[in-house]
Structures are given as structure tokens and as C-alpha cells.
Amino acid sequence: MKAAFYTLGCKLNQVETEALVSSFRQQGVSIVSAENGADIYVVNTCTVTSKSEQKARRMIRKFSRDNNSSLVIATGCYVQMEEEEVLTLGDNVVTVSLDDKDTILDLAEFIGSYRFDLKELKSRTALWLQEHLATSRTDGGERFRYSPADFNFHSRAFLKIQDGCDNKCAYCRVTIARGASVSLDSEEIVLRLNQLAQKGYREVVLTGINIDSYKSGNLDLAGLLRKILDETSGFRIRLSSLEPDTLTEQMCRVLADERICPHFHLSVQSGSDAVLKAMRRNYTSETVREAVRQLRAVKDNPFIAADIIAGFPGETETDLEESMKIITELNFARAHVFPFSPRPGTEAYDMTPKVPERETVIRASRLRKASEESYRSYIAESLGKEATILLEHCDEKGLWYGFSEAYIRFAVENVDKNAHAGEMVVSIIKELTGGTGSAVFQRFA
């Protein structure tokens, strides 16, 4: 039996897909690319923007149409919000809710033990899911069953420590889909991290929907990081997106540890206080400035990225200039700019006045241009300095590629021929060509 996986959206979706791949492989399933034909297709969807939903529909419909004797399993945030719509995309499509997504981990063995015609396969799979749910639900910890034994797409490992979100941002549909914030027990986190270290992983990314809301007993995220630093070793730690208002002095003192990568992705969204207020964000532009100051005080030349939304309802030209200003003033190494996408069920969906779509595209382009200038500035400051690069893959010419602690992709020259993926090498940053930097191997870390 062969299975193919297609993932849209955030790092958390990527983590969950990797766990599914690992589980399917352990159950004797061959993992193939979607283009090569499979018996099972698993599509992990996203609902952040209308475009991500459109792409999910297109891929589900394509897999269903082109492989009408296969089973197409659709799950993720878009499925959670629009299950009935997804079921219309093909006769061989089965949906699995977010709360029940972990059941897919056990599905391959069931399907592999039977040979049905298409109609029977779909109905029996749906029945199996219902029966499995009735007997396997325990204490709500199923969201954290995703613990991949092998990371098939990355040389770094990912660990899901949190899910859901308690914020009520006006534009966000993900919080509706994922529900309230829940956290993995801190002792379990340390156990899983030590297992990953024993497997040889030299970098672990801590991820979730909103890891700032982590809570386990009396530990918040800062307390968890301190516990991890005290009770594990052998790998560096990278954090997924952070909220500006959580970067307190206490938190930044923990982030100062050399094992925590100097790479921070801030969920900023706008440089305008008026827009931030309309978005129901819990901070002001001054909070963002203070967060960046704190990070630069504890890390040497950190790579600080920011999410920015362009064209939010009511955004004026002045508001846009405030977002441009915060990118350039704080010299964000990169801004991930998203044109506002009205999401059904959110407060912002009905907000007025609307910014015309054409104007939103123009504004997003202006913000990206400012971001590109900041990125070039960051790279220029890094030339000639050392970078510790985690090797990911080697091309046919023997040139290695990997990511530095600041999460810049490098092509590394003159790496030892006995090197392998997952090793770290210290190199000298040489230049930036396109989106990939060039570095010269100096020594193994």
C-alpha cells in the first residue's frame, strides 16, 4: 500500500504531517510523492486565508478525480470549519476533524488489512473512525500524540508543545477552528526532547498555535525554557512565532542562553496603534519596539522577522506609513507580508470601510519592498562573521545546503566529504546570492 501527503499552512501542520508519515511507514506503508499515484492521500489543510482554502479545495478535488480508486483523507483547520463543503469535492473523500486528527495515526493498519471496492472502502473507513473514537478517547491529550520517530522532510526536529489559542483577534479564523489553548505537560516535553537528542538531532523547533500561552502547572513559556535548558543537552532550540507583549525582561533573560537560536518571529501585524486596536491585538507599536530592544540587548545581531497584514479594514495611508516605519526603524531582517483576507465568522469579516483588493495588493508590495531592503542590510552586517550551519542536503556537485542559527539558508563550500545531514559546521559567511547565502566551511561544531 502507498500513501502520499500534502500539507498547507503552519509549522504545526508540518509537524503533524511528519508524525503521520512516520506512523504510516511503521505500519508498512510506502510513502510516495503525490504525483506518483497512491492508495491513500492525506491532505492537511489551512484556513488562514481564502487562498489557502482555495488551494486545499483544488488539491483535494485533483487527488479525488485523478485517483478515483484511492481514498482521500482531508483534515486540518479548513476541514474543521467547512466539512460539508469538503465532502462535496469527491466521492472518495473522507474528513477527519481536528479533535480526531490523531486517529489517522492508526488508520493505515486498518486499511491495509482489507481490500474493498471504492464505495465500501469509504464507508468502512468512516465507520472505523467512529468506532475508534468511541474506544480511544482519554483525557484530551490526543492532540499531543504527534511525536515523530523520524523527521522525513527535515534534518531538524519539531516538537508540538501547545495547541489552540485564547486570543480573540478580529481577523483570525484559526482560533475558532483550533479552540482554547492547551499545553503538553512539561515533564513529557523534557522526555521527548531527550529522546530526540538520543536520536542525534542537533536542533529542535518548539511549535504550536500560540506557544506564548504555554502553561503547565506553575510553568509559563519562560519557565518551560529554563527547565529544558537545565534538563536537556546536545541540541539548539528554535522557537516558532512569539507575541510582542510576552517578551518581558524575565523571558528575554532566558532567551539569552546560547542554546536558544538568535532567530525570532514576531506576530506584529501592524505598526499603527489604531489598526492594532481594531484587530483586537493586546499591545501597541511601542510594545513592539520595546520587545525588539530587549531581544537585541540579550542576543548579538539576532534575526528578527515580523508578520504584517496589509489592507486591514479601515487602514489609511497614514496607518500604512506606520507599518512601513516600524519595518525600517526596527530594521526587521524580514517581514512576512499578508494581504488582508476576510474570513467568514470573524469580526473583521464585516468591518468597514474595506480597502479595495487592488489597493491592498499595492500596499503589500510596498511593505515587501521595505522588507527586502532590511534583509539586505542584515546580510551586509553579517558578512565575514561565523555561522553555525545545520546541514540539510547535498546536491549532485557535492555542495551542501543548510540553515544557520539565524535561519538563513546557506550553500556551504568545501565541506568534508564524509559529512552527513544533521551535522553542524561552523563557516564564514561569504556573500548573499538571491535568497541563499554562500559560506565557506571552517570546522565542525
N, C-alpha and C positions, 0 to 999 in steps of 0.2 A: 504494500500500500504506500502511496506517495501523498505528501501534503505540501502545500505552498501557503505562504503567509504574506499579507500585505498590510502595512501599518501606516496610519496617518497620525499627525499630532505630536504630542509632547514626549519628553524622555520617559515619563511614566508608562505611556503606551508601549514604548520601545522595550522597557524592562519586562512588561507583562508578556509581550510577544516572545521575547527571548526565553522566558520561562516555559511558555507553551512549546516552543521549538525543542527545548531540552527535554521536556516531558514526552513529547511525541517520539523523539528519537530513542529515548529509553524504552519506549513501548514497541520498538521495532519498525517505526515508520521512517521511510526515506524522505528527506527534506529536499525539495526541488524548487527551482525558480518558477514563478507564476507562468512564464512563457513556455515552459516545457511540458505542461499538462500534469494534472494531479487528480487524485481521487477525492481529496478534501481541500477546500480553500477556506482559510480563516482571514477575515478582514476586520481589523481593529480600527474603529472609526473615531473621528473627532468632530466636535460641534462648535469650535471656537469661532469660525467664520462660515459664511454661506458658501464660499469657495471650497472649503474643506468638506462640507457636506455634499456639494455637487460632485467632487472628485470621488467621494465614497460611493455615491449612487452609481456613478459611471463604472467604477471598478467592480462593484457587486453585480451590476447588470451584465457587464462583459464576461466575468467569470461564469455566471449562470448561463448565458447564451452560448458561449463558446465551448462549454463543458457540461452539456445537459445531462450527462450520466454521472456527474460528480455531485458532492454535497458542498454547498457554500454556507459557511457559518459566519454570521455578522454579529459583531459585538462592539462595545465601546460607547462613548458619550452620545454620538448621533443616534445610535440604535436605541439608547435609553430614552431619548426624547421623542423619537419618531418611529417607533417599532412598526406600526401598521403600514406606514409608507414604505419601509424597507422590505416588508414581506411581499409587496406588490412587484418587486424588482425581478422575481424569478420563481418558478415553481419548485426549484430545488434549494431555496434559501430558507435557513433556519436562523432565528435570532436568539441571542442569549443576553440577558440584562447584565448591568454592571455588578449588581449584588451577587449574581450567579456565575460571573465570568470564570471563576476558578474551576467550575465543573468541567470546562473544556480540557483542563489538565488531564482528566481521567477518561476523556471521550475516545481517544484513539484505540485503546484496547477493546472497548465495546464494539466499535465499528469494524475493527479488524477481525473480529471473531464471527462476523456474519457476511453473507453475500445476498443483498436484496436487489430487487429492481428499484428504480428511482423513487417511485411513489412510496413503496414500503420503507425504503431507507430513511426518507424524510420523516415519515410518521413514527417509525420505531425510534429514531434518534430523539425526536421531540418527547416521546413517552419516556425514554430512558432518562432524559434530563429532568423531567418531573419527578420520577421515582428516586433519582439520585439526590435531588434537592430535599426530598421528604426524609431521607435517612442520613444525610451527611451534614446538615447544618448544626453548628455547635454554639459557640459563644460570640460569633461575629468576627472571629479572627481570620475568616476565609479570604479577606482582601489581601492578607499578607502571606498567603500560601506561595506566592510567586518568589521563588528563590532558585534561580537557575543554577544548575550544576556546572554548566559550561556556557560561556558567552560566545555565541556563534558569529556575531557580527562585529565585535569589538575586542580589542586587547585589554581594555579596562573593564572593570566590573561595575554593575549598578546595584544599588540596594534601595528598595522602596521602604521608607521609614514612616510614611504618613499618607493619608488619602482624605479626600473631601476638603471642604472649606467653609468656615463660619462667616466669612465676609459677605456682604450684600452689595457688591459693586453693580452699578446700574447697567453696565454693558455685558456682563458675564453670564453665559448660559451653563458653563461647566459646573459652577457651584450648584445649580439646580439639578444637573444630571448626577453629580457625584455625592451630593448630600453633605451632612455635617462632618467636621473634621474628626478623624480617628487616627490613632498612633500605634505603632508597633512597640511592644514592651522593650525597654532599654536593655534588659539582660539578653533578650533574644537577638537584638541588634548586635551586641558585642559578640555573641556566639556565632552569628552568621558572618560577621566581619573576620573573625579569627579563622573560620573555615575557608573563606576566600583567600586570606593570606597564606594558609597552608597549601592552597592550590597554586600559589605563585603569582597571584595578581598584585601588581605594584601600584595600582590606582583604583580607588573605589569612589563612585559618584553617589552621593546621598540624594535621593529624589523623592518627590511626592507632588501633590497638587499645590499645597501651601506649607512647606516644611517649617516656616516660621511659627506656625501654630502647634508645633510638636509639643506633646505633653504626656509624660509617663510618670505617675506618682508625683514626686515633687520636682521632677526634672523638666525644664524647658529645653529649647534647642541648644542654648549655650551650655547648660548643664550636661546634656547628652554629648556634645562635642568634647567637653572636658573628660567625661567618663571614657569615651572612645580613645582619646589621646593617652589616658592613663592605663587602659586595659588592653590595648592592641599595639601592634608594631608591624613594620615591614612594608607599609604602603602609604602613599599620599592620599589625601582626602580632597575631593572636589564637591562643591555644593551647587545644587540647582538654584533656581530663581529665589531671590530674597526680597522682602518688603523693606523700603527705606526706613520706616518708623521702628523697626525691630533692631536696627544696628546701633544699639546703645554702647556706652563705654565698656560695660561688662562683656557684652557679646564680642566687641572688637578686640578686647584683651585675649579672648580665646582664639579668635581668628588670627592673631599674631603668630601663633605656633607655626614653625617652619613646615610641618607636615600638611598644613592646610594650604591648598593651591592659591596663589595670588590672582585668582580669576573669579570675579563676582558679577552676577547678572541681576540687575535691579529692576523690579517691576515699577517703573516710574510713571508711564502712560501720558503725562503732560507736564510742561513747565509752567502752566498757567494755574494759579490758585482757583480762579473761577471755574475752570474746566474740571480740576481735581474735585472740587466741591460737588459739581453736577454729577461726576462719576461715582460719588459716594466713597471716594478714597479717604483713608484715615490720616492724612498728612498734608503738608503744604510743600511748596517748592523749597522753602528754607530747610525743611526736614531732609529733603534730598541732598541739598548742599552740605548739610552737617554730616550726613551719612557718608558722603564721598570724602569729606575731610577726615573723618575718623578712619576710614579704610586706608587712606594714603598715609596716615600717621603711623599705622601698625604694619604696613606692607610696603616694600620697596617697588615703586613703579608697577602697581597692580593693574591688570587688565580689567577695566570696569565697563560693562555693557549695560544697556538700558532698553527696555521696551517702551515704545512711544506710539500712541494712537493718533492718526491724522483724521481730521474731519468729523470729530465728535459733534453731535447736535449742539448748536449754539456757539461753536468755536468761531471766533472772529479772527481777523487778520492780526490783531494785537495778541490774541491768545497764541496764534501760530508762532509769532515772533518770540514769545516767551519760551516756547518749546525749542525753537532754533537756538535761542540764547543759552538755555541750560545745557544743550549738547556741546556748544562751542566753549562756553565758560568753564564747564566742568571737564571738558576735553574727554568725553566718553570715548573709550577705544572703539566702540561700535554701538550704533543704535539700530535695533531691530524695529523697523517702522511698519505699522499695520494700518491700512486704510480702515476706517470705522465700518463695521459690518453689523447692521441692525439684526439682533437675534430675537425671534419670537419668544414671548414670555418674560422678557427683561424690561426693566423700567425705561431704558433708553430707546426701546423699540418705537415708542410713541412720542418721544421727546421732539420738540420743535424749538427753533427753526432748523430744518435739515440743511446740511451742507451738500450742495449738488455733487453727484458722484464724480463728474468730470473735474470739479474743483478739488475734491478730496484726493484724486489721483495726482493732481499738480502739487498739492501741499505735501503729500507723501514723498514725491520726487525731490522736493526742496529739502526736506528733512534728511533724506538718504544722502544727498549731496554733501550736506554738512557733516554727516556721519563719516563719509568716505575721507573727507579732509582730516577729521580727528584720527581715523585709523592710520592714515599715512604718517601723521605726526607721532603717534605712539610707536610705530615701527621704526621711524627715524631715530627716536630716543633709545631704541633697543639695539641698534646695530653695534656690533663689536662686543656685545655682552654675552655671558654664558647663558645657556638654556638647557634644562634637563628634559630631554625628549623621550616620550614613551613610544617605542617603535610599534607600528601597526602592520605595515605590509611592505614587501619589496617588489619592485617591478622587474620586468624581464631583463633590464640592463644592470640590475644589481643595486639600484638606487632605492634607499629606504625612505619611507614616509612615516610621520608620526606627529604627535601633538606635544607642545611644551607645557610647562606648568601653568602658563598664562593662556593656554588653549589656542595657540596659534599653530597652524599646520605647517610643517617644515619638510622639505626634501633634504635629507642628510647625506652629505658626501663623505666618502672614504670610511664607511662603517666596516668593521671587521667582518669578514666573510662568514664567520661562524655565528653571527648574531641571529636572534630569532625574535618573533613578535612577542611583545610583553616585556622585553628588556628596556632598561633606561640607559640612555647615553648622554653624556654632557658634551655639548657642542657650542661653537661660537657662531652667533647669528651673523650671516654674511650679507644677505640682501632680501628684498621682497620682490617677487615677480608675479604679477596677477594677484590671486588670492592666497598663494602659497609662498612661504618664505624659504630661503635657502640657508643652510647651516653646514658648517664643517665639523665633522666628528673630532672630538678631542680625547675623551676617555669614557669608559663605562662608569655609571653612577654606582 
